[in-house]
Amino acid sequence: MPLPHLILVDVVRLDPDLPLPSYSRDGDAGLDLIAREDGVIPAAGGRLVMPTGIATAIPIGHAGFVLPRSGLAAKHGITVVNAPGLIDAGYRGEVKVVLLNTDPDADFHVVRG
């Protein structure tokens, strides 16, 4: 079976004090995004638009996807509202994630970095 071709994606760091997204473990399929700001996602359906501090240049014919983390969902009820979040090839602005808190009682505090 032939190996898939390598696609390079340009990433611009919009906040020099934040690290670039990285893999948590060797072999992971996706990078972990970083919260650019502190914020609170209110309980019982509250939403928060969180900037990530990066912009990308995804090649034409490809797309980026933002997916929720199962640990955040299982432990705190946090998910991505429009999962999967789609980053189109033509988008050049800051990547932002719309988070949703499904926990009926507890607000969730997002910490920068």
Secondary structure, 3 states (H helix, E strand, C coil): CCCCCCCCCEEEECCCCCCCCECCCCCCCCCECCCCCCEEECCCCCEEEEEEEEEEECCCCCCEEECCCHHHHHHHCEEECCCCEEECCCCCCEEEEEEEECCCCCCEEECCC
